Each structure stands twice: as structure tokens, then as C-alpha cells.
């Protein structure tokens, strides 16, 4: 365990410029993009602008020979920030490790497009891949933070629409409960270097736009029936307000007799997988995620 690295990362994140008081969402987006730009993607992948189901996307492919399969990737950003570019360090590292191409979706963001726009875009993207003749058994979903949540809610909505399931889901620090009722929302306050309950409340309001969060597509960790789901990998760190989102979803998966791996790393922050090269545990977690995804792609 890289105790010194984890301490240095926590210090770095806490020193990052934080806006004081409410700021326009455009400024929040600029700040998030600038922060993530400090973590470059690895060599060995190429990026090509693409379109999927009427939305912009980025096709991320290994420069060496690719193995069969498609990763449908959902970026993070509290449903109101971010893009395929801000998630590129995680997406590209996953592609490099799996040698499977990824299509990272630029889904619609709140507050301009609140719930359920992002989920609708996710289902349309999955349907678009299927309409291209791609076998669902050769598709896996992956995502971080809000995008990790979308791996689950897109699956829920796709299942309920009668679509087949992907081969597997990998979710990095997923947001899975807009009721914010997890115990770690309180116990990790001040320990989480990224989030506060108040800050999550503001971005949550943008996404909810007055909708009741007590429903499966907004709080799957509390309400979702995961019957029929593919195998799920949930990765999170102990220094996260959202840690209990993963813990409770894993329990719901167990109750639905779904294969689930709950992979928790001590002393690391939200979406720690983005800090490859800074934190040993980041690369190790992505290695485990790559193994999980390729095993389930190879099984079909």
C-alpha cells in the first residue's frame, strides 16, 4: 500500500482551486476540464471523433491489434459536468489494458437536460450498437462517478425496454443514490477531499429538476431490482462520501442472484483510477477491471 502516495494525492486534491460560493455551471465545467487535463492519457491508444445515436462520442482504440469487443463508456461529472475528454485518462488506460476499443458517449448534461436525458442517451447508444449488428455479448459498460451510475441505470432502462443485457458492467466510484441516504454521506464528510454533502446537493438539484429521487433510476442502490443483470464490478475508495452507494448496490445484486465484485481500496479518493502514475493503487485497480471485463467478453 502506497501510504505516502495516498497522502500526497489527498494533499494535492485539497489544494486544488475551489470556487467560493455558488458559481455558474459553465465555470464549474471549465474548472473540472482544467483539473482533469492535468492527468494525460497513456500512449498506445488513438482517439477518433465519432457519433452514436445522434450524440457526439469518441472512439478510443489500441494502436496495436485490438481484441474483439466494445466498451461503451460513460464519463463522470455529477451529470452536469465533463465529457469524453475529461474521462480520457481512465478510458484510455482501460483500452490499453484490455486491448478492446471503447466508445465514450457525450451524453446530454443537466441543468439544460435534466433526468432522465442522460439515461435516455445511454439506452439509445446501446440500441445504436445493437442496430449495427454488434452482439450484446461482445459489449460491456464502464463508467466513472455519475457515469458509473449510468452503467447501472442504463442497464435497468434497457432491460425494462426489452433489450438484451451487455456482457458485464464495471463502475468506478459510481453515484447510485440521489436520496443521499448512505451512511458514508455523513461519516466521510471532511475525509472526502473532493465532495461535500452541500456540493453534491447542488449538482443533484440540477439533475433532479424537482423529480422525486425515491425511484429506481435515481436511487438504484436503494430501490433497484437487479434481476437479470450481467456480472457487476464496483470499485470505490474508503475516502468517499459515495462509498455506501457501491456497498448497498452490491447487496442488491446479491439479493437478485447477480454475480458481483465489491472492490474497495483503503485511503483513496473518488475515481482514484484517474491517478495512474501518481498512485500505485490506480493502475492496480484498472488491471483488475481489465481482467474482469476481458474475462466476460472472452466467455461468449
N, C-alpha and C positions, 0 to 999 in steps of 0.2 A: 504494500500500500504506500503510495507516494504522499506521505503526510506533508512534506514541505511543499510539494507541488499544489496540493489541495489548499493549503493555507495561502500560498501566493496567488492562486486563482481567485479565492474568496476576496482577498485584499484588492486585487485588480478590478474585480467587478464592482466592489463597493466604491471605488474611486472614480468609476465612470461617471461622466456628467449626467445629472438627473434634472429634468425640468422642475422648477418650483411652482407648485400650484397647477390648476388646470391649464392645459395648453391645447391649441388646435390639433386635430388628428393629423393634419398634414405635417406639422412639426414633429409629432411623435413618430410618424413614418420615416421622416428624414433621419431622425436620431437613431432609430433602430437599424436602418440601412447602413448608416455610417459605422455603427458599432460592429455589425456583422461583417462589414467589409475588411475589418482588421484580421479576419480569420480566413485566409485564402484557401481555396480548394487544392487538392493534390494534383500533381502531374499524372499523366496517364489516362486522362479522360478528355473527350471533346464534347462541346455544347453546341446545339443547333436550335434556333428558334423553330417552334412548331405550333400547331393548332390542334385542339382536341375538343370535339363537341361545341365548337363555336367560341372557345376560350383560348387565349394565348397559353402556351406551355413551352417548356424547354426539354428537348431530348438530350439526355446525358448518356453517352456511350463509352465503353472502354476502347482505348486506342488499339489494344491487342484484340485477338479474336474473342468475340462475345460468345457466351453460352446461352442456350435458349431461355426465353422468359422475358417478362416485362414487370418492372416495379412501377406501380402508379403511386407517385409521391405527393404528399400534401405538406406544404410548408407551415411553419408556425407564425405567431404574431397576434395572439389573442383575438383572432377572427377580424381584426381591424387594421393590422399592420402586416408588412412582409410581402414576399414574392418568391418565386423560384430562385432568384439570385440570393436572397438573404439566407436561404436554406442550402445553398450550393455546397458549403463545406461538408455538411452531413450527407447530402445526396451523392456527391462525387466520391466521398470516401466509401459509401455503401456500394456504389457501382464498381469502384476499383477493387473492392474485396470480393464481391460476388461475380464480377465479370458479366453481370446481367444489366441490360440497358434500363434506364429509368425515364419516365415521362413525368416531369414535375408540373403540376397544374397551377395556373394563375387564376384561382377561383375568385369570385366576387367578394368584396370586403364590406363590413359594416363601418360606419353607420349608413353609408349610401345604400348598401344592400344587406339588411339585417337577416336574421334567422327567418326562413331556412335556406337562404340563397346559396350559401357555401355547400350545404348538403346536396341541394339540387344539382349544383355544378359537379360535385363528386360522382353522383349517380349517373349523370349524363356522360361524364368522361368514361366511366366504367362501361356503360352501354355502348359508347362510341368504339371502344376497343373490341367489344364483342361483335359489333356490327362489321368490323374489319375482318372478321373471321378468326380472331385470336381466341384460342381455347381458354376458358376461365381457369382451368387447372394450371395454366402457364402464367397466370397473373397473380402478383402479390401486392398488398397495400402496405405502404410505410409512410410514416409522418412524425413530425415533432410538435410538441406543445398543442396548440389548437389543431394543428394538422394531425397529431396523434389521435386527438378526439375524433377527427373526421374519418380516420381509418375505421373506427367503430361505428359511428353514426351513418356513414355512407353504406357500410355493410348492412346495418339494420334496415335502412330505407330500401336498399337494393333487394334484400330478402323479402321485405313486405310487398315489393313491386313484382315479385315473382321471378327475379333474375337469379342466375346461379351464383354461387359463392366463389370468391377468389381462393387460391391455394393456401394462403396464410396472411396474417396481419402482424406487423412489427410497429409498435408505438413507443416513441421516445418521450418520456415525461408528459404523457397525454393529459389534456384537460377534459375531464369526463363528468363534471358535475357543476352546473350553473346554479344549483341551490347553495353551493359553497358550505355544505354541511359536514365535510370531513374534519376529523379531529385535528389533523395537522394544519388546517387553516388557522388554528389558534396556537397549537404547541410549537409550530415552526415560525411564527411571527418573530421577526428580528434575526432569526437564524438564516432564513432565505435571503440571499444577497440581491436577488432580482425583484421579487414581488412583495407587495404589502396587500393586506386584505382590502384596503381602500382603493389601491390602484386597480386590482382585479375587479372591484365593484364598478369602477368607471367604464372599463372596456367591456365588462359584462353587460352593462346597461345599453351600450351601443349595439351589441349583437342581439340582445333580447328585444329591444324596441317595444317594451311593455308586455311581451309574452310571458306566460307563467312558466317558470323554469322546471316545475314539477311534472316533467313528461320525459319519456324515454330518449327522444332525440336531443334533449337539452341536459339531461342528467342520467346518462346510461349507467353510471356507477351506482345509482340509486334505484332506477326503475326498469332497466332494460332486461328483457328476456332474450338470452343469447342462444337459444335453441337453434341448432343447425349451423352454428358459426364454424368457420375454419379454425385451425390452431392459432393461438394468440401468444405473442411475446410482448410483455410490458417491461420497459426499463425505466427506472427512476432513481433519484438520489435521496439520501436521508435529509438533505438540507432544503427540502421543497415544501412550500405550502400545499402543493397539489399531490403530495405523496399518497395520501389516502385515496385519491381518485383511482390510482392503479391498484392499490391493495383491495379496495372494495369491488372493482371490476373483476379482478382475479377470482374473488369469492363467487361472484355471479356466474362466471364462466364455469367454475367447479360445480355449482348447483345445476347448471344446464348440461353437465357431462361433456364439456368442451375442453380439449387439450389446452393448457395454459401454462406459461412460464412467467413467474413474477421474479424479475431480476433487479435486485436493489443493491446499489453501491453506496457505501458509507462515506459521509463527509463531502459529497459533491453536490453541485447546484443543478438547477433546472437545465435540461438539454445539455448535460455535460459532454455528450458525444461530439459537440461542436468544437471542443478544445483539443483536437488531435494535435500532437506536437507540443502542447503545453501541459497536458495531463495524461499520464500513462493509462489511467482507467478509461479514458475516452476511446483510445484505439482498441483496448481490450474489449470494451462493450460492443463496439462496432464489429469486431471479429466474431463475437458470439451471435450478434444479429445476422451477420452474413451467413454464418453456418446454419442458423435456424432457417433462413429464407431459402437457401440453396437446397437444403435437405428436403423441404416441402415441394420445391419445384422439381427436384430430381425424382420425387416419389411418384410422379404421374407420367 
